[in-house]
Amino acid sequence: MRIINLAENTEGAAGCGFEHGLCFYIETEQHKLLMDTGQSDLFVKNAEKLGVDLTKVDTVVLSHGHYDHGGGILPFAGINPDAKIYVQSTAFGDYYSIDSKGQPHYIGLAEGIQELPQVVKIDAEDSIYRIDDELSLFTGIGNDHPIPSANQRLMKKTEEGMVQDDFGHEQCLVIHEGTKSVLLSGCAHHGILNILDRYRELYGGDPDVVISGFHMMKRHGYSDADITMIIDTALELNKLNTVFYTGHCTGVEPYNAMKKLMGEKLHYVHSGDEIRIRTKLERIPWKVVESEPEAALENRERLSADEAPLKAKAVRKKKAGRKKDRESKAADKKKGADVKRNGAIVLAAAAWLVLTVVTGRKK
């Protein structure tokens, strides 16, 4: 599987532009698709620079109804009127962001998108929405874990006035190819841990790869609760046998703190960066081994009466040695777990200190 970032907040591949937005181009065995389209036609320009032919795209998935993810839909439809665009029907609401002065700013989708004939409106469901055997979508995400505090300034305009956005319009994409399962989310407004809980509920187990923003970025520093959530999230994600790719709304400081705790399980994706995922098991050719001559085989398998007791004694000795090895390994494993746990605590404290310094500098 080949995944190329066509729009993100930071510069990556030489010559690619960047903006506050997100867009991924994905090639699978059956599809060429987009997850989000950034906030403008920048992803079209970057695609051209990177040799990506957007006229070959057959599917677009919009993660949620914000301009920095769906702003490129109209430019895309102008060059590709055939690709189906999957959107939650509630994504066409009036969504706003409240600035530091308390003023609302519209951050929803542009007029005209929902009238496009290629748009497929999906109503939130309790089960999986299957596009085909390779692609599926899900919503219905819970809130057992804390949600990002940056959501507090994100609102929806209703007849009763401004209300907190509950992000019922957020949907996640799951790609199954070969032996791998890849989960993609735009900003994880519900919180990445809640999204993973929903994934397990619907699909069982954990995905092999997760690509998502974490919506932890703050403009005016991080509170103690923010820092606790960042560290707790990293420690939980680090327990999984999953590789995470993030960017966009995660924020530099939260990413750096999480990276200290997660190491090679967490990577940042910049504008123009490419991810390759091996989705098939490699076939190892059989090695032909010539059989032993029949006489030699008979002699090797024949055990005399004198040899039998010696062999039995050797077997008992070998078993005793294996038991001792197992006990030694168990002790080493426990010791290693204790060291790892203590190390995580030290790293968490270091990450906390980093964010605390940043917070003090920004306030």
C-alpha positions in Angstrom: 0.0 0.0 0.0 1.3 3.4 -0.9 0.2 6.6 1.0 1.3 10.1 0.1 0.5 13.2 2.1 -0.7 15.9 -0.4 -1.4 18.6 2.2 -0.3 19.1 5.8 0.8 22.1 8.0 4.5 21.6 7.6 7.0 21.4 4.8 8.2 18.0 3.8 9.2 16.9 0.3 11.1 19.5 -1.6 8.9 21.8 -3.7 5.6 20.8 -2.0 3.5 23.6 -0.5 2.0 23.3 2.9 -1.1 24.8 4.7 -3.3 24.2 7.7 -5.1 21.2 6.4 -4.9 17.5 5.6 -5.0 15.3 2.5 -3.8 11.8 1.9 -3.6 10.0 -1.4 -3.8 6.2 -1.1 -3.1 3.4 -3.6 -4.4 0.0 -2.8 -4.9 -3.2 -4.9 -8.4 -2.1 -5.8 -8.5 1.7 -5.4 -6.9 5.0 -5.8 -8.5 7.2 -3.2 -8.2 10.4 -1.1 -8.8 10.9 2.6 -9.7 14.6 2.9 -8.7 17.3 0.5 -7.0 20.1 2.6 -8.4 23.6 2.7 -7.7 24.7 -0.9 -6.5 23.4 -4.3 -2.9 23.1 -2.9 -3.2 19.3 -2.8 -3.9 19.4 -6.6 -0.6 21.4 -7.2 1.3 19.1 -4.9 -0.1 16.0 -6.6 1.2 17.3 -9.9 4.6 17.9 -8.5 4.7 14.4 -7.0 3.4 12.6 -10.2 0.0 11.7 -8.7 -2.8 11.6 -11.3 -6.0 12.8 -9.5 -8.1 11.9 -12.5 -7.5 8.3 -11.7 -8.9 8.6 -8.2 -12.2 6.6 -7.7 -13.1 7.3 -4.1 -12.9 10.3 -1.7 -13.6 10.1 2.0 -14.2 13.2 4.0 -13.4 12.7 7.7 -15.6 15.6 9.0 -17.2 18.8 8.0 -14.4 21.4 8.5 -12.9 23.6 5.8 -9.3 22.4 6.3 -10.4 18.9 5.3 -13.1 19.6 2.7 -11.9 22.9 1.2 -10.4 21.1 -1.8 -13.6 19.2 -2.8 -14.8 21.7 -5.3 -11.4 22.0 -7.1 -11.2 18.2 -7.1 -14.7 17.8 -8.6 -13.6 20.2 -11.4 -11.0 17.8 -12.6 -12.6 14.5 -11.5 -16.4 14.5 -11.7 -16.7 10.7 -11.4 -15.1 9.8 -8.1 -17.6 9.1 -5.4 -17.2 11.4 -2.3 -18.4 9.8 0.9 -19.6 12.3 3.5 -21.6 12.1 6.7 -24.9 13.9 6.1 -24.4 16.0 9.2 -21.1 17.3 7.9 -23.0 20.1 6.1 -23.9 21.8 9.3 -23.0 25.4 10.4 -19.7 24.8 12.2 -17.7 27.6 13.9 -14.5 28.2 15.9 -14.5 30.7 18.7 -11.3 32.9 18.8 -9.6 34.3 21.9 -11.8 37.4 21.8 -15.0 35.2 21.8 -15.8 35.9 18.2 -17.1 33.0 16.0 -15.5 32.2 12.7 -17.2 29.9 10.1 -15.1 26.7 9.6 -17.7 24.5 7.8 -17.8 23.3 4.2 -18.3 25.5 1.2 -21.7 26.0 -0.4 -22.2 23.8 -3.4 -20.5 20.7 -2.2 -23.6 18.8 -1.1 -25.2 19.5 -4.5 -22.4 17.7 -6.3 -23.9 14.6 -8.0 -20.9 12.5 -7.0 -21.4 13.1 -3.2 -22.7 10.1 -1.3 -24.4 11.3 2.0 -24.2 8.7 4.8 -26.4 8.7 7.9 -24.6 7.8 11.1 -25.0 4.1 11.7 -24.4 1.7 14.6 -22.6 -0.7 12.4 -19.9 -0.7 9.7 -20.7 1.1 6.4 -19.0 -1.1 3.8 -18.0 0.5 0.5 -16.6 -2.8 -0.6 -14.5 -5.7 0.8 -11.5 -3.4 1.0 -12.9 -0.1 2.3 -15.3 0.6 5.1 -16.3 3.5 7.3 -17.5 3.8 10.9 -19.0 6.4 13.3 -20.7 6.0 16.7 -17.6 6.7 18.7 -17.9 6.8 22.5 -16.3 9.0 25.2 -15.0 6.6 27.8 -11.6 8.4 27.5 -11.1 12.2 27.7 -11.6 14.2 24.5 -9.1 16.9 23.4 -9.7 20.1 25.2 -9.2 22.0 22.0 -12.7 20.9 21.1 -14.1 23.4 23.6 -13.8 26.3 21.1 -15.5 24.4 18.3 -19.2 25.0 18.0 -22.3 24.3 15.9 -24.9 27.0 15.1 -28.5 25.8 15.7 -31.9 27.5 15.9 -31.3 27.8 19.7 -27.9 29.4 19.1 -24.3 28.2 19.4 -23.9 24.7 21.0 -20.9 22.5 21.6 -20.0 20.4 18.5 -20.5 16.8 19.4 -18.7 15.7 16.2 -21.4 13.3 15.1 -20.2 14.2 11.6 -16.8 12.6 12.2 -16.1 9.3 10.4 -13.1 7.0 10.1 -11.8 5.0 7.2 -10.6 1.4 7.5 -8.6 -0.2 4.7 -8.1 -4.0 4.7 -5.5 -5.2 2.2 -3.7 -8.6 2.4 -2.7 -9.2 6.0 -2.9 -5.5 7.1 -5.6 -3.3 8.5 -5.0 0.5 8.3 -7.2 3.0 10.2 -7.4 6.6 9.1 -9.0 9.6 10.9 -8.8 13.3 10.2 -8.4 15.0 13.5 -9.6 12.4 16.0 -11.9 15.0 17.6 -13.4 12.2 19.7 -10.0 11.3 21.0 -7.8 8.6 19.4 -8.3 6.2 22.4 -12.1 6.4 22.0 -11.7 5.8 18.2 -9.6 2.7 18.9 -12.2 1.4 21.3 -14.8 1.7 18.6 -12.6 0.0 16.1 -12.1 -2.9 18.5 -15.9 -3.1 19.1 -16.6 -3.3 15.3 -13.6 -5.1 13.9 -11.9 -6.9 16.8 -8.3 -6.5 17.8 -6.1 -3.5 16.9 -5.2 -2.0 13.5 -1.7 -2.5 12.2 -1.3 1.1 11.3 -3.1 4.3 12.4 -2.9 7.6 10.5 -4.5 10.5 12.2 -4.2 13.9 13.7 -4.7 13.9 17.5 -6.1 17.5 17.9 -3.8 18.3 20.8 -2.4 21.6 19.4 -3.0 24.6 21.6 -2.2 28.2 20.7 -2.0 29.6 24.3 -0.1 27.0 26.2 -1.0 23.7 27.9 -2.8 23.2 31.2 -2.0 20.4 33.7 -5.0 18.5 32.4 -3.7 18.8 28.8 -0.3 17.5 29.7 -1.8 14.6 31.6 -3.9 13.6 28.7 -1.0 13.9 26.2 1.2 11.7 28.4 -1.5 9.2 29.2 -2.5 8.9 25.6 1.1 8.2 24.6 1.5 5.5 27.3 -1.7 3.8 26.2 -0.8 3.9 22.5 2.7 2.5 23.3 1.1 -0.7 24.7 -0.3 -1.6 21.3 1.4 -3.5 18.5 0.4 -0.7 16.2 2.5 2.0 14.3 1.1 5.5 14.4 1.6 8.3 11.8 0.4 11.8 12.8 0.6 15.5 12.0 -1.7 18.5 11.2 -3.6 19.3 14.5 -1.4 17.2 16.8 1.0 20.1 17.5 4.8 20.1 17.6 5.1 20.1 21.4 2.6 17.3 22.0 4.2 15.3 19.2 7.7 15.7 20.7 6.5 14.7 24.1 4.7 11.6 22.7 7.7 10.7 20.6 9.9 10.5 23.7 7.5 7.9 25.1 6.7 6.0 21.9 9.9 5.9 20.0 9.6 4.2 16.6 5.9 3.5 17.1 5.1 7.2 16.3 6.1 9.2 13.2 5.3 12.7 11.9 4.0 13.0 8.3 4.8 16.3 6.5 3.4 17.7 3.3 4.7 15.5 0.4 5.9 12.6 2.7 5.3 9.0 1.6 4.4 5.9 3.6 4.8 2.4 2.3 3.0 -0.5 4.0 3.8 -4.1 3.1 0.4 -5.8 3.1 1.4 -9.3 1.9 3.4 -12.1 3.4 6.5 -13.0 1.3 6.6 -16.4 -0.1 9.7 -18.4 0.8 10.5 -21.1 -1.9 10.7 -24.7 -0.7 14.2 -26.0 -0.5 14.5 -29.5 -1.9 16.4 -31.9 0.4 17.6 -35.3 -0.9 16.5 -38.2 1.2 19.0 -40.3 3.2 19.8 -43.7 1.7 17.5 -46.3 3.1 20.2 -48.3 4.9 21.6 -45.3 6.6 18.1 -44.3 7.7 17.5 -47.7 9.2 20.8 -47.7 11.1 20.2 -44.2 12.5 16.8 -45.1 13.8 17.8 -48.4 15.3 18.5 -48.1 19.0 20.2 -50.9 20.9 19.2 -52.1 24.4 22.5 -50.6 25.9 21.9 -47.2 24.3 18.3 -46.8 25.4 19.0 -46.0 29.1 21.7 -43.5 28.2 19.3 -41.8 25.8 16.5 -41.6 28.4 19.0 -40.1 30.9 20.0 -37.5 28.3 16.4 -36.6 27.7 15.7 -36.1 31.4 18.8 -33.9 31.7 17.7 -31.9 28.7 14.2 -31.4 30.1 15.7 -30.2 33.4 17.9 -27.7 31.6 14.9 -26.4 29.7 12.9 -25.9 32.9 15.9 -24.0 34.4 16.1 -21.9 31.2 12.4 -21.1 31.4 12.6 -20.0 35.0 15.6 -17.8 34.3 13.9 -16.2 31.3 10.8 -15.5 33.4 12.9 -13.8 36.0 14.7 -11.8 33.3 11.3 -10.8 31.7 9.9 -9.6 35.0 13.1 -7.6 35.7 12.9 -6.2 32.2 9.2 -5.2 32.6 10.1 -3.4 35.9 12.9 -1.5 34.1 10.7 -0.6 31.2 7.9 0.6 33.5 10.3 2.7 35.5 11.8 4.0 32.3 8.4 5.0 31.1 7.8 6.9 34.3 11.1 8.8 33.8 10.3 9.6 30.2 6.8 10.7 31.1 8.3 13.1 33.7 10.7 14.4 31.1 7.9 14.9 28.6 5.8 16.7 31.3 8.8 19.0 32.0 9.2 19.8 28.3 5.5 20.8 28.0 5.6 22.7 31.3 8.5 24.8 30.0 6.7 25.4 26.7 3.5 26.3 28.6 5.3 28.8 30.8 7.0 30.4 27.7 3.6 30.8 25.9 1.4 32.1 28.7 
